[in-house]
Amino acid sequence: MRTEARARPARRSRGAAEAARPERVLAGLAVSPGIGIGKVALAAQAPVEVERRALFDDQVQHEIERFDEAVGLSRKQLAKLKARLSILPEEATQELEPLLDAYAQMLGNSRLTRGIRKRIAEAKINAEAAVGDEAEAIATAFLAGDDDRAGRQRRADEVREIGRRLVRNLTRTPWRNYSGLPQGSVLVTESLTPSDAALIEPAKLAAVAAEEGGLEGHTAIMLRALGLPAVLGAAGLTDAVEPGDLAIVDGTAGLVTLNPTVETLAAARKAVAAFARENQRLAKLRRLPAVTKDGEPVELQANLELPIELPMIAQSGAVGIGLLRTEFLFMNRDDVPDEDAQAEVYAQVVDAMQGDPVTIRVLDWGGEKQIESLIAQGWVPGSGGENPALGVRGLRLLLKEHELFETQLAAILRAAMRGPVKLLLPMVTTPAEVRAAREIYDRVARRLKRRGLDLPDPLPPLGIMIETPGAALAADSLALEADFFAIGTNDLAMYTLAVDRAESEAAHLYDPLHPAVLRLMQFATEAALRMRMPVSVCGEIAGDPRLTPLLLGLGIRSLSMSSGAVPRVKQAVRSVAIDDCARFARTVMEQSDPARIAELVAGFWQKTDP
């Protein structure tokens, strides 16, 4: 765990030299769209100095008491933060409140606090060192593996954030103060936590820029909910700025411009006005249907990683959840949630969608996905072999662990009485797997009925993910067993091209527009359409408006994406005609060169981009 702020160089003297400083542009991550212009304000945070000390036997109890005091103080601080939520925008409140609850749980009788006390007692080290060691060990365990990197990173960040809070309270190091920031300023900082973001008054700031941070973390979600233009991950930012410097933060392009020229500043001011007009136009799309120019309806749904993202789905104009990942229920805990606990969470999500459909994917675990609560219960023996991505995972694993599978199916069926639900099976490769899953599904339904519970009639549809070449090529036979297909283009591209896009040396080979990937998608789609069976795309390409015409041309009429992508994809849908898309798709499918396909996609988009 990082516990010490990086040393900053001495500030340069201001004066004539400052006036001569040239314009400088730093690239980062486009986290929250919009453009903000203002003078830089730095929110300083005192570095934390942590000394590792060995304890004598008679000091251990005192050190545990020190730790318990820090836990109590941390809980009080979180309670104050929660009380402050009432003055934040509703979207930000709905984002942060569950996170603060998760923080509070970690400060209870959790794996983290038990592990820290154990380290103090057994390793005989001071509380600060024990906190750092245990938080980093848990965070590292979360980051192990390759799938669902954004979710893993979020969970690791949560543990590290609680660790930092505990260390600050143990060392009595003061916290960052945002109350004195000038009106209309651009907040520049080395890092920004979700708790920091909760202290920001959005009406007071023009934008936020930070040297650290990622696209999918809680801080990024918070900044989007606050409506502040923001760029994170801008390397070298804090060393490049002085308080009072003029800065332009382009949260759409991911750029921070320092000391802009007169021409750059004028262009930025025009862009601010253009962005405001574009936002107004997209906001009007929220209540308009996703229908092509020639009247073909298209279903636009949202992917859901965590329930805290529900408010953004409601704002986006999505008509339901096309992919609810359930792994979050099993993460960051020591025990496996029982049927009642799972049913309550699923029911909350279904209720929140107010009659719009929810597709719940059963636990996609195994191989490189390490979920500590399940391992602790002995659900799976072993780590997945030398190549875990090709091992026992997804449905393969659930068919071995019937109790785990049946508990989740029962919980989903109970929640299905609250609104329309579909069930989705991950990592399917053979029809026999689907038949076996359906037998278990029907058995669970009969058991619930014997318990006197009401269930939907007919039962919710049982669909499968098409995310391997084998599943795509066997789509004809799989369509005889499944009720619907959901094409997961991220894994499909990875398995087809034998490329891990997170592997830096091979990432350039990862291309979802590769002809092989597109042909597999086409094969699976046509197999579903021949059976008059619903088929959707829920990978990243579903949220790229440039690819919307191609997907429509292939016959796809249902897309599931991140909530933030829905308005622009809807705009793309309303700007094209199906006949034009079909002709375009035929041209693309005749190509064998990925570069040529990319050129065709760009050209068609230029002609249709409204």
Buried (B, 14 or more C-beta within 10 A) or exposed (E): BEBEBEEEEEEEEEEEEEEEEEBBBBEBBBBBBBBBBBBBBBBEBEEBEBEEEEBEEEBBEEBBEBBEEBBEBBEEBBEEBBEEBEEBBEBBBBBBBBBBEBBBBBBEEBBBBEBBBEBBBEBBBBBBBBBBBBBBBBBEBBBEBBBBBEBBBBBBBBBBBBBBBBBBBBBEBEBBEBEEBBEBBBBBBBBBBBBBBBBBEBEBBBBBBBBBBBBBBBBBBBBBBBBBBBBBBBEEBBEBBBBEBBBBBBBBBBBBBBBBEEEBBEBBEEBBEEBEEBBEEBEEBBEEBBEBBEEBEBBBBBBBBBBBBBBBBBBBBBBBBBBBBBBBBBBBBEEBBEBEBBBEBBBEBBEBBEEBBBBBBBBBBBBBBBBBBBBEBEBBEEBBEEEBBEBBBBBBBBBBBEEBBBBBBBBBBBBBBBBBBBBBBBBBBBBEBBEBBBEBBEEBBEBBEEEEEEBBEEBBBBBBBBBBBBBBBBBBEBBEBBBBBBBBBBBBBBBBBEBBBEEEEEEEBBBBBBBBBBBBBBBBBBBBBEBEBBBBBBBBBBBBBBBBBBBBBBBBBBBBBBBBBBBBBBBBBBBBBBEBBBEBBEBBBEBEEBEEBBEBBEEBBEEBEE
